[in-house]
Amino acid sequence: MLPASLDEAVTALAASPAAVPVAGGTDLMGAVNAGLLRPMALIGLGRINELRGWQYQDGTAQLGAGLTHARMGRPDFAALMPALAEAARSAGPPQVRNAGTLGGNIVTADPAGDTLPVLAALEATVTLVGPEGGREVPVSHLLTGLDPMRGGELLGYVRVPLLHAPQVFLKATGRTGPSRAAASVALVLDPARRAVRCAVGAVAPVPLRPLEAEQWVSGCIDWDGDRAIDPAAAAAFGEYVAAACVPEPPQADPEGLEGGPAAAAVRLRRTVSVLARRALGRALK
């Protein structure tokens, strides 16, 4: 089925509840090839033009769920949402960025999804559209299952507040592939609230917000001056974020110092600490 509008797609899904919506198909085909999914039918969303663009709306950007990573990486998009653009640019090789979509990244909810910590730090919301109309849900609530998608619903749009302030996305890749994150950090400044917002990705099933670390470091910044921060405070922020997001390593490591779970946890903590510190430093430049 190839609906030409969002309404047609909702109607098609209602008529065939077992069908799987698909846009870019990068995650779907990976699951099919791995034998994890055998969809009875597909509802192609690629012809729905209203989902493939973005527009300004009341101090926010409304992004269509079909917006590709390649489109988000362009300069006009990056000028307003630099962290999201950077995450999109790092999402994989060109063929993946050209096909993969923002909505697919959210619905698949892969822990290593690059856009997810950025959306969490920006406190973005999604518009879910179903037979009973549309409703708006925070991205964080959708990802954690606090307010999940209901039967017959499709993800239509993502609403992102435009902060007009520095935003940074950094990630470290692991051995599973050159583009897959072992850990990632999104950090945004919110000068109107004199706040720092941070989210850590890939270290847990969902992006993590170290709220106490955010509050603490926000009080260390000279918001009325040049937004300077003491280097020791920046380093402490990195450690604070890492401690909040990566569990304490086990005391005993039966597999030895180099290859066991304790050593892996120590390395992950160090990685998250460095990413958070660097992200804060770049945002405050």
C-alpha positions as CSV (number, residue, x, y, z in Angstrom):
1,M,0.0,0.0,0.0
2,L,1.3,3.4,-1.0
3,P,-0.9,6.2,0.5
4,A,-0.4,9.7,-0.7
5,S,-1.4,11.5,2.5
6,L,-1.2,11.0,6.3
7,D,-4.9,10.5,6.5
8,E,-4.8,7.8,3.8
9,A,-2.0,6.1,5.7
10,V,-4.0,6.1,9.0
11,T,-7.0,4.7,7.1
12,A,-4.8,2.0,5.5
13,L,-3.4,1.0,8.9
14,A,-6.9,0.8,10.3
15,A,-7.9,-1.5,7.5
16,S,-4.9,-3.7,7.9
17,P,-3.7,-3.6,11.6
18,A,-1.0,-6.2,11.0
19,A,0.7,-4.1,8.4
20,V,4.0,-2.4,9.2
21,P,4.5,1.3,8.2
22,V,7.8,1.8,6.4
23,A,9.6,5.0,5.2
24,G,13.3,4.6,4.6
25,G,13.3,1.0,5.6
26,T,16.9,0.9,6.8
27,D,16.0,-0.5,10.3
28,L,13.1,-2.6,8.9
29,M,15.2,-4.4,6.3
30,G,17.9,-5.0,8.9
31,A,15.4,-6.8,11.1
32,V,13.9,-8.7,8.1
33,N,17.4,-9.8,7.0
34,A,18.2,-10.9,10.5
35,G,15.0,-13.0,10.7
36,L,13.6,-10.9,13.5
37,L,10.6,-9.6,11.6
38,R,8.3,-11.1,8.9
39,P,5.7,-8.4,8.2
40,M,2.4,-9.6,6.7
41,A,2.0,-6.3,4.7
42,L,3.8,-3.0,4.4
43,I,2.4,0.5,4.3
44,G,4.8,2.7,2.4
45,L,5.1,6.3,3.6
46,G,7.6,7.5,1.0
47,R,5.0,9.2,-1.2
48,I,3.6,11.4,1.7
49,N,5.2,14.8,0.9
50,E,3.8,16.5,4.0
51,L,6.1,14.2,6.1
52,R,9.2,14.9,4.2
53,G,9.8,18.6,5.0
54,W,10.0,21.0,7.9
55,Q,8.6,24.5,8.7
56,Y,8.7,27.2,11.4
57,Q,5.7,27.2,13.8
58,D,5.3,29.4,16.8
59,G,8.9,29.5,17.9
60,T,9.5,25.8,17.1
61,A,10.4,23.8,14.1
62,Q,7.9,21.2,13.0
63,L,9.7,18.3,11.3
64,G,8.0,15.7,9.2
65,A,8.6,12.2,10.4
66,G,9.8,11.3,6.9
67,L,12.6,13.9,7.0
68,T,15.8,12.1,6.0
69,H,19.1,12.3,7.8
70,A,20.7,13.7,4.6
71,R,18.2,16.5,4.6
72,M,18.7,17.3,8.2
73,G,22.4,17.6,7.6
74,R,22.1,20.5,5.2
75,P,23.4,24.0,6.1
76,D,19.9,25.7,6.4
77,F,18.8,23.0,8.9
78,A,22.1,23.0,10.8
79,A,21.9,26.8,11.2
80,L,18.9,26.4,13.5
81,M,19.4,22.9,15.0
82,P,23.1,22.2,14.9
83,A,23.2,19.3,17.3
84,L,20.4,17.5,15.4
85,A,22.2,18.2,12.1
86,E,25.4,16.8,13.4
87,A,23.7,13.7,14.7
88,A,22.1,13.2,11.3
89,R,25.4,13.5,9.5
90,S,26.9,10.8,11.7
91,A,24.1,8.4,11.4
92,G,25.9,6.1,8.9
93,P,27.1,5.9,5.4
94,P,25.5,8.0,2.6
95,Q,23.1,5.3,1.5
96,V,21.7,5.1,5.1
97,R,21.5,8.9,5.5
98,N,19.7,9.3,2.2
99,A,17.0,6.7,3.1
100,G,16.8,6.7,6.9
101,T,14.3,9.0,8.5
102,L,13.8,10.9,11.7
103,G,10.5,9.1,12.4
104,G,12.1,5.7,11.8
105,N,14.9,6.5,14.2
106,I,12.3,7.4,16.9
107,V,9.9,4.5,16.4
108,T,12.7,1.9,16.1
109,A,14.2,3.3,19.3
110,D,17.6,1.7,18.9
111,P,19.6,2.6,22.0
112,A,22.4,3.8,19.7
113,G,20.1,6.0,17.6
114,D,22.0,9.2,17.1
115,T,19.1,11.6,17.0
116,L,17.5,10.3,20.2
117,P,19.7,12.0,22.8
118,V,19.5,15.3,20.9
119,L,15.7,15.2,20.9
120,A,15.8,14.4,24.6
121,A,18.1,17.3,25.4
122,L,16.0,19.6,23.3
123,E,12.8,18.4,25.0
124,A,11.2,17.7,21.7
125,T,7.6,16.4,21.3
126,V,6.0,14.1,18.7
127,T,2.6,14.3,17.1
128,L,1.0,10.9,16.9
129,V,-1.9,10.6,14.4
130,G,-4.5,7.8,14.6
131,P,-8.2,7.1,13.9
132,E,-9.2,9.4,16.8
133,G,-7.1,12.3,15.6
134,G,-3.7,13.6,16.7
135,R,-2.1,14.0,20.1
136,E,1.3,15.4,21.2
137,V,3.6,13.5,23.4
138,P,7.1,14.3,24.7
139,V,9.8,12.2,22.9
140,S,11.1,11.0,26.3
141,H,7.7,9.7,27.3
142,L,7.4,7.8,24.0
143,L,10.8,6.2,24.3
144,T,10.4,5.2,27.9
145,G,7.0,3.8,27.4
146,L,5.4,6.3,29.8
147,D,3.1,7.3,26.9
148,P,3.5,4.7,24.1
149,M,2.0,4.7,20.6
150,R,-1.5,3.2,20.5
151,G,-2.9,0.8,18.0
152,G,-3.5,2.4,14.7
153,E,-1.3,5.4,15.4
154,L,1.5,6.7,13.1
155,L,4.2,9.2,14.0
156,G,3.5,12.3,12.0
157,Y,5.6,15.2,13.2
158,V,8.4,16.1,15.6
159,R,8.3,19.5,17.2
160,V,11.6,21.0,18.3
161,P,11.9,24.3,20.3
162,L,14.3,26.7,18.6
163,L,16.6,27.9,21.3
164,H,19.0,30.0,19.1
165,A,21.8,29.0,21.4
166,P,24.8,26.7,21.2
167,Q,24.1,23.0,20.8
168,V,26.6,20.1,20.5
169,F,26.4,16.4,19.7
170,L,29.4,14.2,20.2
171,K,29.8,10.4,20.0
172,A,32.4,7.7,20.4
173,T,32.1,4.6,18.2
174,G,32.7,1.0,19.2
175,R,34.0,-2.1,17.6
176,T,30.6,-3.0,16.1
177,G,31.0,-0.5,13.2
178,P,32.5,2.8,12.3
179,S,29.3,4.8,12.8
180,R,27.4,3.0,15.6
181,A,27.7,4.8,18.9
182,A,29.2,3.2,21.9
183,A,28.3,6.4,23.8
184,S,27.0,9.8,22.7
185,V,26.3,13.1,24.4
186,A,23.9,15.9,23.3
187,L,24.2,19.2,25.2
188,V,22.3,22.4,24.6
189,L,22.3,25.8,26.3
190,D,19.0,27.4,27.2
191,P,20.0,31.0,28.1
192,A,16.4,32.1,28.7
193,R,16.2,29.7,31.6
194,R,19.9,29.9,32.4
195,A,20.1,26.2,32.0
196,V,22.2,23.5,30.5
197,R,20.4,20.4,29.2
198,C,22.3,17.2,28.5
199,A,21.3,13.7,27.4
200,V,23.5,10.6,27.1
201,G,22.8,8.0,24.4
202,A,23.8,4.4,23.7
203,V,24.6,3.5,27.3
204,A,21.1,2.5,28.3
205,P,17.9,1.4,26.5
206,V,16.8,5.0,26.3
207,P,18.6,8.4,26.4
208,L,19.4,9.5,30.0
209,R,19.1,13.0,31.4
210,P,21.5,13.6,34.3
211,L,19.3,16.3,35.8
212,E,21.3,16.9,39.0
213,A,24.5,17.4,36.9
214,E,22.6,19.8,34.6
215,Q,21.3,21.9,37.6
216,W,24.7,21.9,39.2
217,V,26.7,23.1,36.2
218,S,24.1,25.7,35.3
219,G,25.0,27.4,38.5
220,C,28.7,27.4,37.6
221,I,28.2,29.4,34.4
222,D,28.6,33.2,34.2
223,W,25.3,33.8,32.2
224,D,25.6,37.6,32.5
225,G,29.1,37.7,31.1
226,D,31.0,35.6,28.6
227,R,29.5,32.3,29.8
228,A,32.8,31.3,31.1
229,I,33.3,28.3,33.4
230,D,36.2,27.2,35.5
231,P,38.0,24.2,33.8
232,A,37.8,22.3,37.1
233,A,34.0,22.7,37.1
234,A,33.8,21.5,33.5
235,A,35.9,18.4,34.4
236,A,33.7,17.8,37.4
237,F,30.6,18.1,35.2
238,G,31.9,15.3,33.0
239,E,32.5,13.0,36.0
240,Y,29.1,13.9,37.4
241,V,27.3,13.0,34.1
242,A,29.3,9.7,33.8
243,A,28.5,8.7,37.4
244,A,24.8,9.4,36.9
245,C,24.5,7.5,33.6
246,V,26.9,4.5,33.9
247,P,26.5,2.1,36.8
248,E,29.3,1.7,39.3
249,P,31.7,-1.0,38.0
250,P,31.6,-4.3,39.9
251,Q,34.3,-4.6,42.5
252,A,35.4,-8.1,41.5
253,D,36.2,-8.8,37.9
254,P,36.7,-12.5,37.4
255,E,37.6,-12.1,33.7
256,G,40.6,-9.9,34.6
257,L,41.4,-6.2,34.4
258,E,41.6,-5.8,30.7
259,G,38.6,-7.7,29.3
260,G,36.1,-8.1,32.0
261,P,32.9,-6.2,32.8
262,A,34.5,-4.0,35.4
263,A,37.1,-2.8,32.9
264,A,34.4,-2.2,30.3
265,A,32.4,-0.1,32.8
266,V,35.4,1.9,33.7
267,R,36.2,2.6,30.0
268,L,32.6,3.6,29.4
269,R,32.5,5.9,32.3
270,R,35.7,7.6,31.1
271,T,34.3,7.9,27.6
272,V,31.0,9.5,28.8
273,S,32.9,11.9,31.1
274,V,35.2,13.1,28.3
275,L,32.3,13.5,25.9
276,A,30.3,15.5,28.4
277,R,33.2,17.7,29.3
278,R,34.1,18.4,25.6
279,A,30.5,19.1,24.7
280,L,30.2,21.6,27.5
281,G,33.4,23.3,26.5
282,R,32.4,23.6,22.8
283,A,29.0,25.0,23.7
284,L,30.5,27.7,25.9
285,K,33.2,28.8,23.4
